[in-house]
Amino acid sequence: MPRPDDPPDPPPLVERGEWVVAPDGARVLGWLEVEERCAGCGAPQVYAVAFDARLCMRCNAWLEAACDDDECDYCRRRPARPLDAAG
């Protein structure tokens, strides 16, 4: 049971059509990986289609490293923080 001084849980991420939308309106083309959680905050992982990678929208962090292939279009275009490219 939460204590009275515990902060409330943040509003959930939602899927709207082909987009995952955060409470602040940030959106990523992809889907929720509800069975997989961010190790840092516990939020569901999001699969970003444009970058073929999983991220955490709450932490604004990639959850997997970019590949080492200089020709990889997915990783080459990937910003340092995922929501910098959010729609």
C-alpha positions as CSV (number, residue, x, y, z in Angstrom):
1,M,0.0,0.0,0.0
2,P,1.4,3.4,-0.9
3,R,2.3,5.8,1.8
4,P,0.6,9.2,1.9
5,D,3.9,11.0,1.0
6,D,4.7,8.7,-2.0
7,P,4.4,10.5,-5.3
8,P,1.5,9.3,-7.5
9,D,2.2,7.0,-10.4
10,P,2.7,9.0,-13.6
11,P,-0.1,8.8,-16.1
12,P,0.3,5.8,-18.5
13,L,1.5,5.7,-22.0
14,V,-1.2,4.9,-24.5
15,E,-1.4,3.5,-28.0
16,R,-3.3,5.6,-30.5
17,G,-3.4,4.0,-33.9
18,E,0.2,3.5,-34.9
19,W,1.6,5.8,-32.3
20,V,2.5,5.5,-28.6
21,V,1.6,8.8,-26.9
22,A,3.0,10.1,-23.6
23,P,0.9,12.2,-21.2
24,D,2.8,15.3,-22.3
25,G,1.8,14.7,-25.9
26,A,5.2,13.3,-27.1
27,R,4.6,10.5,-29.6
28,V,6.6,7.7,-31.2
29,L,5.6,5.7,-34.2
30,G,5.6,2.1,-32.8
31,W,4.0,0.1,-30.0
32,L,4.2,-0.7,-26.3
33,E,6.2,-3.7,-25.3
34,V,4.0,-4.1,-22.1
35,E,5.8,-7.3,-21.0
36,E,9.2,-5.6,-21.1
37,R,9.9,-2.8,-18.6
38,C,12.6,-0.2,-18.3
39,A,15.1,-1.3,-15.7
40,G,15.5,2.4,-14.6
41,C,11.9,3.4,-13.9
42,G,9.7,0.4,-14.6
43,A,7.7,2.0,-17.5
44,P,6.8,-0.2,-20.4
45,Q,9.4,-0.3,-23.2
46,V,8.4,1.3,-26.5
47,Y,9.5,-0.1,-29.9
48,A,10.3,2.7,-32.3
49,V,9.7,1.7,-35.9
50,A,11.8,4.5,-37.4
51,F,14.9,3.4,-35.4
52,D,14.3,-0.4,-35.1
53,A,15.0,0.0,-31.4
54,R,13.4,0.0,-27.9
55,L,13.3,3.0,-25.7
56,C,11.8,4.4,-22.5
57,M,9.7,7.4,-23.0
58,R,9.7,8.3,-19.3
59,C,13.5,8.3,-19.1
60,N,13.9,9.5,-22.7
61,A,16.6,6.9,-23.1
62,W,17.5,4.2,-25.6
63,L,17.3,0.7,-24.0
64,E,19.7,-0.9,-26.5
65,A,22.9,0.4,-28.0
66,A,23.2,1.5,-31.6
67,C,25.0,-1.0,-33.9
68,D,28.6,-0.4,-35.1
69,D,27.6,-0.5,-38.8
70,D,28.3,3.0,-40.3
71,E,25.9,2.1,-43.1
72,C,23.0,1.3,-40.9
73,D,20.3,3.8,-41.7
74,Y,18.4,3.2,-38.5
75,C,21.3,3.8,-36.1
76,R,22.9,6.6,-38.2
77,R,19.7,8.7,-37.9
78,R,19.1,7.9,-34.3
79,P,19.3,11.0,-32.0
80,A,21.1,10.9,-28.7
81,R,17.8,11.0,-26.8
82,P,14.7,9.3,-28.4
83,L,12.2,12.1,-27.8
84,D,14.4,14.6,-29.7
85,A,12.9,12.9,-32.8
86,A,9.4,12.4,-31.5
87,G,6.5,13.4,-33.7
